[in-house]
Amino acid sequence: MKIAAALTGIALLAASTAMAAGTKTYQVTGPVLEVKEDVVVVQKGKEKWEIAKDKDTKVTGDLKVGSKATVSYTMKAATIEAKGDAKGDAKKKK
């Protein structure tokens, strides 16, 4: 029984690791405009990129306003609200 539980745990860990590996990472580089406990703002061209950070965010070097930084990030949905079937909606409009 313990062996089965251990094997199940290993399988779940492997599956979650495989899914995490599939998440695409993006980067933005530019001068730092603002640094707060939970956010860093970087200028890219004419746009200001506000990227959330937390206690687990790894920061190397001296992150401060005016320094140049490269921020690596992933996109993660906070909420998703499905609005129904597109085919079903098309039939209702007729």
ABEGO torsion letter per residue (X at the ends): XAAAAAAAAAAAAAAAAAAAAABBBBBBBEBBABBBAABBBBBBEABBBBBBBBAABBBBEBBBBGBBBBBBBBBBBABBBBAEBAAAAAAAAX
